Amino acid sequence: MSPTRDVVGASDLDVLADMLIDVRTGRRTSGELDGLLAALSPMGLRIRRTYEEATASDTPQKQGETMIDYLDQLTVDWTDFEAAGKVTRDLVQRLADDKESLRKLVLDVENKPELLAMCERHQLLDYIVLYDALDRGIRLRLHISTDDHFDRPHDHRFSFSSRIVTGGYTHTWYHMDGDVYGDGPDPEAKKYLNRHNPDPRAAGIVDKLTPHVVRWEGPGSCYTLHHSALHTTFTTPDTVSLFLRGPVEKDRSVIMDKEEGSLWWRFGRQDEPEERRRQKAMGLDAYRQIRDRLAKLAVI
């Protein structure tokens, strides 16, 4: 069959799309594209041309400019979700591969009390806040999985892009028949903030949840998730990911326990009880332990 055939398997085009991203982020050379039959087919050539046109308007990292310099100049407009996703996926892809910049960001947290104060420990993950400029649409975190692994559907108060650095997880998107948020802000929801005290008003809601898409996210996987999406990430040990979030877009997020048929809520720290803020605070000693763990995992 001619290498310029127009009939190419979907899997071939998926490989081409992934390779285009690898070329963009420097993990492959453009010459490698020509080794794919799909890249030379009429459909493949159209995909390449469209991708090149779409990325031509990207703000490039200037020669000699570090990733941290680039962060300092970047503004992300999350009201344009598609454009924000494109910019932030590119950023976390490049930063994950730039170990020198990533290491500097992690080590600098010890000397930046405003960042250390935002670092938190949770049952399923710990996270270090590496960079904070929400006024420009950027808060960059490094997520590290704990030894606990539960299938808990949840959403977020903000949209974000994530890139897996090590480890991985089974990623499930869910469809909800109805709206768990009802009419919007709900002050009473602040009474129900953990699995030991779920919201009694939510009886039957979890039964309306059905899996929609399931896929494996391994090292190099990168995606953007809208704040309205419900998903779960069932992690493997030592999973580390870069997580770049935008500004808050709703007052709370939800966490569900499918086995118990229950749910509870998460609010921003300004709306949480002081006791909970103390419970999840990371502190300097825990930060240092996690920093050393990241070094052993060759993340930094």
C-alpha positions as a Markdown table, in Angstrom:
| # | Residue | x | y | z |
|---|---|---|---|---|
| 1 | Met | 0.0 | 0.0 | 0.0 |
| 2 | Ser | 1.2 | 3.5 | -0.8 |
| 3 | Pro | 2.8 | 5.4 | 2.1 |
| 4 | Thr | 0.6 | 8.3 | 1.1 |
| 5 | Arg | -2.6 | 6.3 | 1.6 |
| 6 | Asp | -5.5 | 8.2 | 3.2 |
| 7 | Val | -6.8 | 5.2 | 5.1 |
| 8 | Val | -4.8 | 5.1 | 8.3 |
| 9 | Gly | -5.8 | 3.3 | 11.5 |
| 10 | Ala | -6.9 | 5.4 | 14.4 |
| 11 | Ser | -4.1 | 4.0 | 16.5 |
| 12 | Asp | -1.6 | 5.2 | 13.9 |
| 13 | Leu | -3.0 | 8.7 | 14.1 |
| 14 | Asp | -2.9 | 8.5 | 17.9 |
| 15 | Val | 0.8 | 7.7 | 17.7 |
| 16 | Leu | 1.3 | 10.6 | 15.3 |
| 17 | Ala | -0.5 | 13.0 | 17.7 |
| 18 | Asp | 1.6 | 11.8 | 20.6 |
| 19 | Met | 4.8 | 12.2 | 18.6 |
| 20 | Leu | 3.9 | 15.7 | 17.6 |
| 21 | Ile | 3.7 | 16.6 | 21.3 |
| 22 | Asp | 7.0 | 14.9 | 21.9 |
| 23 | Val | 8.6 | 17.0 | 19.1 |
| 24 | Arg | 7.1 | 20.1 | 20.5 |
| 25 | Thr | 8.5 | 19.4 | 24.0 |
| 26 | Gly | 11.9 | 18.3 | 22.7 |
| 27 | Arg | 11.7 | 14.6 | 23.5 |
| 28 | Arg | 11.9 | 13.7 | 19.8 |
| 29 | Thr | 13.2 | 15.3 | 16.6 |
| 30 | Ser | 11.0 | 16.3 | 13.8 |
| 31 | Gly | 12.9 | 13.9 | 11.5 |
| 32 | Glu | 11.4 | 11.0 | 13.4 |
| 33 | Leu | 7.9 | 12.0 | 12.2 |
| 34 | Asp | 8.8 | 11.0 | 8.6 |
| 35 | Gly | 9.4 | 7.4 | 9.8 |
| 36 | Leu | 5.7 | 7.0 | 10.5 |
| 37 | Leu | 3.5 | 6.0 | 7.5 |
| 38 | Ala | 0.6 | 7.9 | 9.1 |
| 39 | Ala | 2.7 | 11.1 | 9.1 |
| 40 | Leu | 2.9 | 11.0 | 5.3 |
| 41 | Ser | -0.7 | 10.1 | 4.6 |
| 42 | Pro | -3.0 | 12.9 | 3.4 |
| 43 | Met | -4.8 | 12.8 | 6.8 |
| 44 | Gly | -1.5 | 12.8 | 8.7 |
| 45 | Leu | -0.2 | 15.7 | 6.6 |
| 46 | Arg | -3.4 | 17.7 | 7.4 |
| 47 | Ile | -2.9 | 17.0 | 11.1 |
| 48 | Arg | 0.7 | 18.1 | 11.0 |
| 49 | Arg | -0.2 | 21.3 | 9.1 |
| 50 | Thr | -3.1 | 22.1 | 11.6 |
| 51 | Tyr | -0.8 | 21.4 | 14.6 |
| 52 | Glu | 2.0 | 23.7 | 13.2 |
| 53 | Glu | -0.5 | 26.5 | 12.6 |
| 54 | Ala | -2.0 | 26.1 | 16.0 |
| 55 | Thr | 1.4 | 26.2 | 17.8 |
| 56 | Ala | 2.8 | 29.0 | 15.7 |
| 57 | Ser | 1.1 | 31.6 | 17.9 |
| 58 | Asp | 2.5 | 30.1 | 21.2 |
| 59 | Thr | 4.6 | 32.3 | 23.4 |
| 60 | Pro | 8.0 | 30.6 | 23.0 |
| 61 | Gln | 10.6 | 30.3 | 25.8 |
| 62 | Lys | 13.4 | 32.7 | 24.7 |
| 63 | Gln | 16.9 | 31.4 | 24.2 |
| 64 | Gly | 18.8 | 31.5 | 27.5 |
| 65 | Glu | 15.6 | 32.0 | 29.5 |
| 66 | Thr | 15.0 | 29.5 | 32.3 |
| 67 | Met | 11.6 | 27.9 | 33.0 |
| 68 | Ile | 11.4 | 30.0 | 36.1 |
| 69 | Asp | 11.9 | 33.2 | 34.0 |
| 70 | Tyr | 9.2 | 32.0 | 31.7 |
| 71 | Leu | 6.8 | 31.4 | 34.7 |
| 72 | Asp | 7.5 | 34.9 | 35.9 |
| 73 | Gln | 6.3 | 36.4 | 32.7 |
| 74 | Leu | 3.4 | 34.1 | 32.0 |
| 75 | Thr | -0.3 | 35.0 | 32.4 |
| 76 | Val | -3.0 | 32.3 | 31.8 |
| 77 | Asp | -6.5 | 33.3 | 31.0 |
| 78 | Trp | -8.6 | 30.3 | 32.3 |
| 79 | Thr | -11.8 | 31.9 | 30.9 |
| 80 | Asp | -10.6 | 30.5 | 27.6 |
| 81 | Phe | -10.4 | 26.9 | 28.8 |
| 82 | Glu | -9.0 | 25.4 | 25.6 |
| 83 | Ala | -6.3 | 28.0 | 25.2 |
| 84 | Ala | -5.4 | 27.8 | 28.9 |
| 85 | Gly | -5.1 | 24.0 | 28.6 |
| 86 | Lys | -2.8 | 24.2 | 25.7 |
| 87 | Val | -0.4 | 26.7 | 27.4 |
| 88 | Thr | -0.4 | 24.9 | 30.7 |
| 89 | Arg | 0.1 | 21.4 | 29.3 |
| 90 | Asp | 3.1 | 22.7 | 27.4 |
| 91 | Leu | 4.5 | 24.3 | 30.5 |
| 92 | Val | 4.2 | 21.2 | 32.8 |
| 93 | Gln | 5.6 | 19.0 | 30.0 |
| 94 | Arg | 8.7 | 21.2 | 29.7 |
| 95 | Leu | 9.2 | 21.7 | 33.4 |
| 96 | Ala | 8.9 | 18.0 | 34.1 |
| 97 | Asp | 11.8 | 17.4 | 31.7 |
| 98 | Asp | 13.8 | 20.4 | 33.1 |
| 99 | Lys | 15.2 | 18.8 | 36.2 |
| 100 | Glu | 17.4 | 21.7 | 37.1 |
| 101 | Ser | 14.5 | 24.2 | 37.2 |
| 102 | Leu | 12.2 | 21.7 | 39.0 |
| 103 | Arg | 14.9 | 21.0 | 41.6 |
| 104 | Lys | 15.4 | 24.7 | 42.2 |
| 105 | Leu | 11.7 | 25.3 | 42.7 |
| 106 | Val | 11.4 | 22.4 | 45.2 |
| 107 | Leu | 14.5 | 23.5 | 47.2 |
| 108 | Asp | 13.5 | 27.2 | 47.3 |
| 109 | Val | 10.3 | 26.3 | 49.2 |
| 110 | Glu | 12.3 | 26.0 | 52.4 |
| 111 | Asn | 13.3 | 29.6 | 52.1 |
| 112 | Lys | 9.8 | 30.9 | 51.1 |
| 113 | Pro | 7.5 | 30.7 | 54.2 |
| 114 | Glu | 4.5 | 31.9 | 52.1 |
| 115 | Leu | 4.9 | 28.8 | 49.9 |
| 116 | Leu | 5.7 | 26.4 | 52.8 |
| 117 | Ala | 2.5 | 27.6 | 54.6 |
| 118 | Met | 0.4 | 26.4 | 51.6 |
| 119 | Cys | 1.9 | 22.9 | 51.4 |
| 120 | Glu | -0.5 | 20.2 | 52.7 |
| 121 | Arg | -0.7 | 16.6 | 53.7 |
| 122 | His | -3.9 | 14.6 | 52.9 |
| 123 | Gln | -4.9 | 10.9 | 53.2 |
| 124 | Leu | -4.3 | 10.2 | 49.5 |
| 125 | Leu | -1.5 | 12.7 | 48.6 |
| 126 | Asp | 0.9 | 15.3 | 49.8 |
| 127 | Tyr | 1.6 | 18.4 | 47.8 |
| 128 | Ile | 4.3 | 21.1 | 47.7 |
| 129 | Val | 3.4 | 24.5 | 46.4 |
| 130 | Leu | 6.3 | 25.4 | 44.1 |
| 131 | Tyr | 5.0 | 28.7 | 42.6 |
| 132 | Asp | 2.1 | 31.0 | 43.4 |
| 133 | Ala | 0.8 | 33.7 | 41.1 |
| 134 | Leu | -3.0 | 33.2 | 41.0 |
| 135 | Asp | -3.4 | 36.8 | 40.0 |
| 136 | Arg | -1.8 | 35.6 | 36.7 |
| 137 | Gly | -3.7 | 32.3 | 36.6 |
| 138 | Ile | -0.9 | 30.1 | 38.0 |
| 139 | Arg | -0.4 | 28.0 | 41.1 |
| 140 | Leu | 2.1 | 25.2 | 40.5 |
| 141 | Arg | 2.2 | 22.2 | 42.8 |
| 142 | Leu | 4.0 | 18.9 | 43.0 |
| 143 | His | 1.8 | 16.0 | 44.1 |
| 144 | Ile | 3.2 | 12.9 | 45.8 |
| 145 | Ser | 1.0 | 9.9 | 46.4 |
| 146 | Thr | 0.7 | 8.3 | 49.9 |
| 147 | Asp | 0.4 | 4.6 | 50.6 |
| 148 | Asp | -3.4 | 4.9 | 50.8 |
| 149 | His | -5.3 | 4.2 | 47.6 |
| 150 | Phe | -9.0 | 4.7 | 47.4 |
| 151 | Asp | -11.5 | 5.1 | 44.5 |
| 152 | Arg | -13.1 | 8.3 | 45.5 |
| 153 | Pro | -14.9 | 10.3 | 42.7 |
| 154 | His | -14.3 | 14.0 | 43.2 |
| 155 | Asp | -14.1 | 17.3 | 41.4 |
| 156 | His | -12.1 | 20.5 | 42.0 |
| 157 | Arg | -12.8 | 24.2 | 42.7 |
| 158 | Phe | -10.6 | 25.1 | 39.8 |
| 159 | Ser | -9.5 | 23.8 | 36.4 |
| 160 | Phe | -6.0 | 22.4 | 36.0 |
| 161 | Ser | -3.4 | 20.7 | 33.9 |
| 162 | Ser | -1.4 | 17.7 | 35.2 |
| 163 | Arg | 1.7 | 15.8 | 34.0 |
| 164 | Ile | 2.8 | 12.5 | 35.5 |
| 165 | Val | 6.5 | 12.4 | 36.4 |
| 166 | Thr | 6.8 | 9.0 | 38.0 |
| 167 | Gly | 4.4 | 6.2 | 38.8 |
| 168 | Gly | 0.9 | 6.4 | 37.5 |
| 169 | Tyr | -2.7 | 5.8 | 38.1 |
| 170 | Thr | -5.9 | 4.4 | 36.7 |
| 171 | His | -7.9 | 7.5 | 35.7 |
| 172 | Thr | -11.7 | 7.4 | 35.6 |
| 173 | Trp | -14.0 | 10.1 | 34.4 |
| 174 | Tyr | -17.6 | 10.0 | 35.6 |
| 175 | His | -21.0 | 11.1 | 34.4 |
| 176 | Met | -23.4 | 12.5 | 37.0 |
| 177 | Asp | -27.2 | 12.3 | 36.2 |
| 178 | Gly | -28.1 | 15.7 | 37.7 |
| 179 | Asp | -26.2 | 18.5 | 39.5 |
| 180 | Val | -24.7 | 17.8 | 42.9 |
| 181 | Tyr | -24.4 | 21.5 | 43.5 |
| 182 | Gly | -28.1 | 22.4 | 43.2 |
| 183 | Asp | -28.6 | 26.2 | 43.4 |
| 184 | Gly | -24.9 | 27.1 | 44.0 |
| 185 | Pro | -23.3 | 28.2 | 47.3 |
| 186 | Asp | -24.5 | 26.3 | 50.3 |
| 187 | Pro | -23.3 | 27.5 | 53.8 |
| 188 | Glu | -24.7 | 24.4 | 55.5 |
| 189 | Ala | -22.2 | 22.2 | 53.5 |
| 190 | Lys | -19.5 | 23.5 | 55.8 |
| 191 | Lys | -20.8 | 21.2 | 58.4 |
| 192 | Tyr | -19.9 | 18.1 | 56.4 |
| 193 | Leu | -16.1 | 18.2 | 55.7 |
| 194 | Asn | -14.9 | 14.6 | 56.0 |
| 195 | Arg | -15.8 | 10.9 | 55.5 |
| 196 | His | -16.7 | 10.5 | 59.1 |
| 197 | Asn | -19.3 | 13.2 | 58.9 |
| 198 | Pro | -20.8 | 13.0 | 55.4 |
| 199 | Asp | -23.7 | 15.2 | 54.2 |
| 200 | Pro | -27.0 | 13.5 | 55.2 |
| 201 | Arg | -28.9 | 15.5 | 52.6 |
| 202 | Ala | -27.1 | 13.7 | 49.8 |
| 203 | Ala | -28.8 | 10.3 | 50.1 |
| 204 | Gly | -29.0 | 8.6 | 46.7 |
| 205 | Ile | -26.8 | 11.1 | 44.8 |
| 206 | Val | -23.8 | 8.8 | 44.5 |
| 207 | Asp | -26.0 | 6.2 | 42.8 |
| 208 | Lys | -26.4 | 8.6 | 39.9 |
| 209 | Leu | -22.7 | 8.4 | 39.2 |
| 210 | Thr | -21.5 | 6.2 | 36.3 |
| 211 | Pro | -18.0 | 5.7 | 34.8 |
| 212 | His | -17.6 | 7.3 | 31.4 |
| 213 | Val | -13.9 | 7.0 | 30.4 |
| 214 | Val | -11.2 | 4.8 | 32.0 |
| 215 | Arg | -7.5 | 5.0 | 31.0 |
| 216 | Trp | -4.0 | 4.6 | 32.4 |
| 217 | Glu | -1.9 | 7.6 | 33.1 |
| 218 | Gly | 1.8 | 6.8 | 33.2 |
| 219 | Pro | 5.0 | 8.8 | 33.1 |
| 220 | Gly | 4.7 | 11.5 | 30.4 |
| 221 | Ser | 0.9 | 11.5 | 30.4 |
| 222 | Cys | -0.5 | 15.0 | 30.4 |
| 223 | Tyr | -4.1 | 16.3 | 30.5 |
| 224 | Thr | -6.3 | 19.3 | 31.4 |
| 225 | Leu | -9.4 | 18.9 | 33.5 |
| 226 | His | -12.3 | 21.3 | 33.8 |
| 227 | His | -13.5 | 22.2 | 37.3 |
| 228 | Ser | -16.9 | 20.7 | 36.6 |
| 229 | Ala | -15.5 | 17.2 | 35.8 |
| 230 | Leu | -15.8 | 14.3 | 38.2 |
| 231 | His | -13.0 | 11.8 | 38.2 |
| 232 | Thr | -10.9 | 9.4 | 40.3 |
| 233 | Thr | -7.1 | 8.7 | 40.3 |
| 234 | Phe | -6.3 | 5.3 | 41.7 |
| 235 | Thr | -2.5 | 5.6 | 42.2 |
| 236 | Thr | 0.4 | 3.3 | 42.3 |
| 237 | Pro | 3.1 | 3.8 | 44.9 |
| 238 | Asp | 5.5 | 6.7 | 44.4 |
| 239 | Thr | 3.4 | 8.5 | 41.9 |
| 240 | Val | 4.5 | 12.1 | 41.4 |
| 241 | Ser | 2.8 | 14.6 | 39.2 |
| 242 | Leu | 3.2 | 18.3 | 38.3 |
| 243 | Phe | -0.1 | 20.1 | 38.8 |
| 244 | Leu | -0.8 | 23.6 | 37.5 |
| 245 | Arg | -4.1 | 25.0 | 38.6 |
| 246 | Gly | -6.0 | 28.2 | 37.9 |
| 247 | Pro | -8.2 | 30.5 | 40.1 |
| 248 | Val | -11.1 | 29.2 | 42.1 |
| 249 | Glu | -14.3 | 29.0 | 40.1 |
| 250 | Lys | -16.8 | 27.7 | 42.8 |
| 251 | Asp | -17.0 | 27.8 | 46.5 |
| 252 | Arg | -16.5 | 24.1 | 47.2 |
| 253 | Ser | -15.7 | 20.7 | 45.7 |
| 254 | Val | -17.2 | 17.3 | 46.4 |
| 255 | Ile | -15.7 | 14.0 | 47.4 |
| 256 | Met | -17.7 | 10.8 | 47.1 |
| 257 | Asp | -17.4 | 7.3 | 48.6 |
| 258 | Lys | -19.1 | 4.9 | 46.2 |
| 259 | Glu | -19.0 | 1.9 | 48.6 |
| 260 | Glu | -20.7 | 3.9 | 51.4 |
| 261 | Gly | -22.9 | 5.9 | 49.1 |
| 262 | Ser | -21.8 | 9.1 | 50.9 |
| 263 | Leu | -20.3 | 12.4 | 50.0 |
| 264 | Trp | -18.7 | 15.3 | 51.8 |
| 265 | Trp | -17.2 | 18.7 | 50.8 |
| 266 | Arg | -14.0 | 20.6 | 50.5 |
| 267 | Phe | -13.6 | 24.4 | 50.8 |
| 268 | Gly | -10.7 | 26.7 | 50.5 |
| 269 | Arg | -8.6 | 27.3 | 53.6 |
| 270 | Gln | -10.2 | 30.6 | 54.3 |
| 271 | Asp | -13.5 | 28.8 | 54.8 |
| 272 | Glu | -12.2 | 25.9 | 56.8 |
| 273 | Pro | -12.1 | 25.5 | 60.6 |
| 274 | Glu | -8.8 | 26.2 | 62.2 |
| 275 | Glu | -8.5 | 22.6 | 63.4 |
| 276 | Arg | -8.6 | 21.3 | 59.9 |
| 277 | Arg | -6.0 | 23.8 | 58.7 |
| 278 | Arg | -3.7 | 22.6 | 61.4 |
| 279 | Gln | -4.3 | 18.9 | 60.6 |
| 280 | Lys | -3.3 | 19.2 | 57.0 |
| 281 | Ala | -0.4 | 21.7 | 57.3 |
| 282 | Met | 2.8 | 20.1 | 56.1 |
| 283 | Gly | 5.5 | 21.8 | 58.2 |
| 284 | Leu | 9.2 | 22.1 | 57.6 |
| 285 | Asp | 10.2 | 18.6 | 58.8 |
| 286 | Ala | 7.6 | 16.8 | 56.6 |
| 287 | Tyr | 8.6 | 19.0 | 53.7 |
| 288 | Arg | 12.3 | 17.9 | 54.1 |
| 289 | Gln | 11.3 | 14.3 | 54.2 |
| 290 | Ile | 9.3 | 14.6 | 51.0 |
| 291 | Arg | 12.1 | 16.6 | 49.4 |
| 292 | Asp | 14.5 | 13.8 | 50.1 |
| 293 | Arg | 12.1 | 11.2 | 48.8 |
| 294 | Leu | 11.8 | 13.2 | 45.5 |
| 295 | Ala | 15.6 | 13.1 | 45.2 |
| 296 | Lys | 15.6 | 9.3 | 45.7 |
| 297 | Leu | 13.0 | 8.9 | 43.1 |
| 298 | Ala | 15.2 | 11.0 | 40.7 |
| 299 | Val | 12.4 | 13.6 | 40.3 |
| 300 | Ile | 14.8 | 16.4 | 41.3 |
